[in-house]
Amino acid sequence: MSVAAFRPDRSACLAGDFAHRGSDTTESTRQWRATVRAHVLAELETFLTRNHIAPVRDIAVHDIARQYVGRGKCLRSTFMYLGWLCGADADAAALRAAAGLELVHAFALIQDDVMDAARLRRGEPAAHVRFAARHRRADLPGDAHRFGESAATLVGDICLVWAEKMLRDSGVDRTALDRVWPQYDAMRVELAVGQFADLLNDARAEPGLGAVLAVARAKSGNYTVRRPLEMGAAMAGCDERTRTALGRYGCVVGEAFQLRDDILGAFGTAEVTGKPGDTDLGQRKATTVVVAALELADAAARRELRTLLATPELDTAAVARLRTLIAATGAREHIEAMISDRTAEARRIVATACLPEPQRHLLDGMIRICTTREM
């Protein structure tokens, strides 16, 4: 479906429009979120159209950008806009400002795919794979693989520049934007440092669970929930007590989000994740699930896990065996319990936060959406 295929009335983005429809907080939040997402995608399409870059040797940068933003969940932009609603009324400019986070996310995903040598993104060939294929079809000189990685890196850089431009040109007044830049800068630095740490994040080194959580928090958790909420709240001029509550909520929900991602990385399918189901295990990523399995396994299972993780190339059978061993240790249940603990803590924070009832309903509903990865 086209990014611009659905453009509902902006008034539907008012927090109260969905927060009190019926008793099911998650369902009402899901409806509200779907409307916000549709607006975000429409704003992104408008921005990409207005900032069109002419194809270079028939290679269209915008096609890649649309692949990475056009079918996303828009969680980061949704959280930034929800942070805004915790201190201000619904506003088209604020929504547009929040939409720019999806271009930061596109940058991060393109970078991730290059570093991980990923083949798929959102069920289609990743950016560097598409560029390499284009190089081969055109019979261009040089190495197609190297060209693909270099071209994808440049498109990621363009997305990062576009993200800041979209925020700066959103229509939000300068005073409000000045309150956002410190959080925005912190988020981008944390993301880059987290990506760097992830390069060294190898299960064969057997890092502790605390160390792995710290990497996940910097690379994904804070960047997905905490920082966007804090940015939106700062933009809206929320008081310190509200910003602190949102930051605490964002920290625990962000961790739960990443823990769920780790379970999907070990046990999910391409249909669910949009990536090959064996990506995390095949790359020996030290995710919380894998590290927990190594810590919980008995001596025999731990030896077999270490042997498989040290194998130069893991085929389908080896990945399947890894899954079986991990499941047998109880690691999945251990991580599920960690998700439940963080979910309960987030609900306690929401219940005691000094916020209007509609916003508390939305924050509560977003907990389940994040921790179950519902669309």
Disulfide bonds with the S-S distance in Angstrom:
none
